[in-house]
């Protein structure tokens, strides 16, 4: 299992600089936004079946990425096909940076969506998706599928 990303934090000044050779940076881990995700995405085997079952219950489903992917790249298959179905059916796929203020997502959405047959992913048609991006490392660590709110 992969450790959460670690980020360097400036160390506190030493009490007596003459007695300490070099101050090492203090590492601070950055917790993921959702502490108890419903699914884990590792190699994708069995993922379609598991996500389809969770989405049929019409509740929020958070997928934890065992191996986060770069925010400016397409989501790995089959996750990319699920996100594509959300978008193609009129839902939204948004980005929620956490950990530290994000800097420029630019053409993030241009490369985000992978294709694939639509029918196997139709359970996603009632959902919106939020990509939780570690703003420091610019990687997607969790994907949240939430039921769409009724249109007004």
N, C-alpha and C positions, 0 to 999 in steps of 0.2 A: 504494500500500500504506500502511495506517495505521500510525503509529508506536505503540509500546507506551505506555501511560499514563505520564505524568510526575508526580512527587509532590514537593512542596516540602519541603526539609529545612532546618532552621534553620542559618544560616551561622555559621561560627566567628567569635569576636570578633576585631575588627581589632586589629592590633598598636598602631597609633596612631590613635585615633578622630578626632583633629583633622585628619588628612590625607586621610580618606576621607569623601566626602559622604554616601552612603547605601549600606548593604550590601544587595546583591541576593540573593534566595534562590537556593540552589544546587539545581538540579533533578537528581533521581535517577530513572532509569528503573527500572521493575519488570519483570523478566523473567517470561515466561509459564512455567508449570510444565514443559511438555513442549517441548523445543527442536526436535524433528523430528516434527511432526505428519504423519499419513498423508494427510490431505485438507485442503483449504481450502474454506470456505464463503463465497462472495461473493454472487452474486445468486441462487443456487439452481439455475441451469440445469445440467442433467446431474448434479446432486448425488445424486438418488435412485439412479441407475444406478451411480455410482461407489461410494457407501456400501454398497449391496447387494453389490457384488462384493467389497469389502474384508471385510465381515462374514461372507461365506460361507467365508472362510479360517479362521474360528474363532480369531482372535487379537485383541489389543487394537488399537483404531482410535481415534486422536485426531484430532478435527476442529478446525482453527484457524478462529476467526471473524475474517474480514477486517474486519467492522464489529461490534464487541461490542454486545450488547443488554443492556438494563437487567435486573438480576436479578429485579426484581419484576414483570416483564412476561412474556408468553408468548414462547416461542422462535419465531423466524421460520419460516414454512413453506418448505420441507418438513421442516426439522429438528424442528419441534414434533410432527409426525406420527410420526417415528421414536421420539422420547422417549415419546410416548403409547403406542406399541406396547410398549416396554420395560415400562412400568408396567402396562398392561392384561394382559400375559402373566405377571405375577407377579414381575417384576424390580424392582429398586430404582433410583431416580434420587436421587442425593444431591448435596450441595453441598460443595465443598472450597475454602474461602477460602485465599487466599495473599497475600503481599506485606505485609499488616499485619492484625492481629487484626480480624475482622469484627464488625460491630455489628448485631444484630437482623435476622433474615431474615423474621420475622413470618409473614405469609400468603404467603410466597414460592411454595410449592407449589400454592396454590389457583388461581393464574392461569397456571401454567407449561405445562400440557399442551394443545396444539392437537389437534383431531380429524382425521378423514380416514378413508378406507377402510383396513381392517386388513390385507388380503392383500398389498398392495404392500410392506408393511413387515415381513412375517413373519420376515425374516432377523434382525430385532432381538430376537426372542423368546428367544434363548439368551444374551442380554447384559444387563448392568446398565449404568447410565450415571452418570458423575460430571460435574457442571458445575463447571468451574474458574472461580471468581469473584474478580475483583480486589476485595479487601475495602475498599480506599480509595474507588474509583469505583463500587463495587457494580454491576459489569457482568460478564457471562459472556464470557470471552475464548476458552475452549476447552471442548469437550465430548468426554469420553472414554467409549467403549463398550468394556467389558471382558467377556470370557466369564464367565458365571455359574459359581460354584463348585457342585459337586454337593451336593444336599440330603442331610442326614444323617438 
